[in-house]
Amino acid sequence: MPDEHRTKIKITQILKYLGEHMEGLREMGPTQIQAAQILLRKVMPDLAAIEHTGEVKQTFAVSPELPTMEEWEAEFGAPKQLDS
């Protein structure tokens, strides 16, 4: 059996034991739980530790042509007066 398959079986067994412990079906001591966590960290990525460090670029397009007041009123109506 290739090492990759053995590793997957071990991971599955660790997850099974932890799941049974969470459901109250298996008693595990603190050192057993810690050992399981350490082994899982060795074979599974910790997604909480991923940090984005790249540069984010945003592009904006600005239209230099503004509508005239007549064009604005034709499309949106005349501006309303606010009561003070």
C-alpha positions as CSV (number, residue, x, y, z in Angstrom):
1,M,0.0,0.0,0.0
2,P,1.5,3.4,-1.0
3,D,2.4,5.8,1.8
4,E,-0.2,8.3,0.5
5,H,-3.0,5.8,1.3
6,R,-1.6,5.0,4.7
7,T,-1.5,8.7,5.5
8,K,-5.1,9.1,4.4
9,I,-6.2,6.2,6.5
10,K,-4.5,7.6,9.6
11,I,-6.1,11.0,9.1
12,T,-9.5,9.4,8.7
13,Q,-8.9,7.4,11.9
14,I,-7.9,10.6,13.9
15,L,-10.9,12.5,12.6
16,K,-13.2,9.5,13.5
17,Y,-11.8,9.4,17.1
18,L,-12.2,13.1,17.6
19,G,-15.7,13.0,16.2
20,E,-16.6,10.2,18.5
21,H,-15.2,12.1,21.4
22,M,-17.3,15.2,20.5
23,E,-20.4,13.0,20.5
24,G,-19.6,11.5,23.8
25,L,-18.9,8.0,22.4
26,R,-15.2,7.9,23.2
27,E,-13.3,9.2,26.2
28,M,-10.0,11.0,25.3
29,G,-7.6,12.6,27.7
30,P,-6.2,16.1,27.1
31,T,-2.9,14.7,25.9
32,Q,-4.6,12.4,23.4
33,I,-6.6,15.4,22.0
34,Q,-3.5,17.5,21.8
35,A,-1.6,14.7,20.0
36,A,-4.4,14.4,17.5
37,Q,-4.4,18.2,16.9
38,I,-0.6,18.1,16.3
39,L,-0.8,15.2,13.9
40,L,-3.7,16.9,12.0
41,R,-1.6,20.1,11.7
42,K,1.1,18.1,10.1
43,V,-1.1,16.7,7.3
44,M,-3.9,19.2,6.8
45,P,-3.5,23.0,6.1
46,D,-4.6,25.4,8.7
47,L,-6.8,27.7,6.7
48,A,-7.0,30.3,9.5
49,A,-3.3,31.0,9.0
50,I,-3.6,32.1,5.4
51,E,-2.9,35.8,4.9
52,H,-3.3,37.7,1.7
53,T,-0.1,39.8,1.1
54,G,-0.5,40.7,-2.5
55,E,-1.2,44.1,-3.9
56,V,-4.8,45.0,-4.8
57,K,-5.3,47.2,-7.8
58,Q,-8.5,49.0,-8.6
59,T,-9.3,50.6,-11.9
60,F,-11.8,53.4,-12.3
61,A,-13.2,54.8,-15.5
62,V,-14.4,58.4,-15.4
63,S,-16.5,59.8,-18.1
64,P,-15.4,63.4,-18.9
65,E,-18.7,64.2,-20.6
66,L,-21.3,65.6,-18.1
67,P,-24.8,66.1,-19.3
68,T,-26.1,69.7,-19.7
69,M,-28.8,70.9,-17.4
70,E,-31.3,70.4,-20.2
71,E,-30.2,66.8,-20.8
72,W,-30.4,66.1,-17.1
73,E,-33.9,67.5,-16.7
74,A,-35.0,65.6,-19.8
75,E,-33.8,62.3,-18.4
76,F,-34.5,62.8,-14.6
77,G,-36.8,65.7,-14.3
78,A,-36.3,69.1,-12.8
79,P,-34.5,69.3,-9.5
80,K,-36.9,69.6,-6.5
81,Q,-36.6,72.6,-4.1
82,L,-35.9,71.6,-0.5
83,D,-38.0,73.3,2.2
84,S,-35.8,74.8,4.9
